[in-house]
Amino acid sequence: MPDESLHLKLLKAPLSVVIEAIEHFPVNPEVTHCGTSFRVSPFAHYGTCPLCGVQIKLRSFSAVAELEDIFEAVFKWMNRPGANDFAQQRIQEMAMED
């Protein structure tokens, strides 16, 4: 589970700090359970241990906002008619800028 203090710091942080945290957000974070490590989606609410099959809570679900909540807000925006097209266009432009 993400470090709770990180989330509290991000809530009080300048936007530039939040942007930097998003830029360094893990693509496939590692979770450890039963002495083994496995990868999960960075947006998953739960992960399943490959050894014992136990479902592990990955997000806090508390009143504290998480960095993942920013992504979810963007995903909701991208589901609006036409928004995904503009987002994909910008992603392509950014790829050409790199």
N, C-alpha and C positions, 0 to 999 in steps of 0.2 A: 504494500500500500504506500502511496506517496507520502513524503514527509509533511506532516501537518504544519510544521513551522514554516515551510516553504510557501504553503498556500496563504498563511496569514501575512507573510512578508509581501507576497505579490498583491494582496488586497490593498496594501498601503503604499505600494511602489509607484514610482512615476511610470508613465506609459512606456518609456524606452526600456525599462527593466522587464516589463511584461512582454514586450516584443522580443527581447533577447531570449527570454525563457521559452517563448513559442519557437523561435529559430533553433533552439537546442533541445526541443521536446523529443523524447526517444521515439523511434519508428516502431520498434518491437521490444518493449521493456521485458526484463527478465524477472521472473517470480521464482522463489524458492519455497518448496514444501516437501516434506518427507525426505529431506536431505538431497533432493534433486532440483535442478533449475530447469525452467522451461520458459518459452517466449509466449507473450500474449499480445493481443491488439492493444494499442495505446488507449483505445476508447472503450474497451470492455469494462463492464460493471463487475463481471465475475470471470474467474478462470477455473479450469478443472485440472486437478493434479493428475498427471498421467500415470502415477504409480498407484494411488489409492482411490482415485475417482472423486474425491471430495471437492465440492465447489467452494472456491475461495473468493471472498469479497475483496475487490480491488479498489473500489472507490468509496469515499466516506459517506455519501448520501446525507450529509449534515447540512446545517444552515450555512456552513462555510463554503463560499464559492471556490471552485477548483479551476485550474488552468484548462482542464478538459471541458469545462462549461463554456469557455470562449469558443472552442472548436465547435461544440454543439450549436451554439448560436449562429456561427458562420454556416454550418451545415443546414440549419433551418432556413437561413437566408437563401442559400443556394437551391433550395427546393422551390423557391418562388418561381413563377413562370418567367423564363428568359434569363434568370440570374445565373444558372449553371453555365449557359453559353458564354456569358461575359467572363465568368471565372475561368473557364477553360481557355478562353482567348488570352487572358492575362497570364495564366500559367505557361502557355506556349511562348508568349513574349518574354517572360522572365527566363525561360530555358535558353532562349536565343541570346539573352544578355550575358549569361554566365560564360 
